Amino acid sequence: MSLTTILLLLLLGLLAGLLSGSVGVGGGVIMVPLAIWFLGYNQHDAQGLSLAVLAVPVTFLAAYNYHKAGEGLDWRYA
């Protein structure tokens, strides 16, 4: 991966985070169109990028919060 692509991905993440946080929508709503327009991704690749970037951290944070709240999270399935 070239340095330009890495910088564009970082900029894309920053823009998606700022816009989604200030507007109050999910990051994928912002991230998918930006990936299509600025990175030249097709629709499927842009959605996959959004899912990969957003789903993993959200899942771990949710599991941690359930555990912290004492909700009886079964870590074998988490």
Secondary structure, DSSP 4 states (H G I P E B T S, - for coil): --HHHHHHHHHHHHHHHHHHHHHT--HHHHHHHHHHHHH---HHHHHHHHHHHHHHHHHHHHHHHHHHTT----TTT-
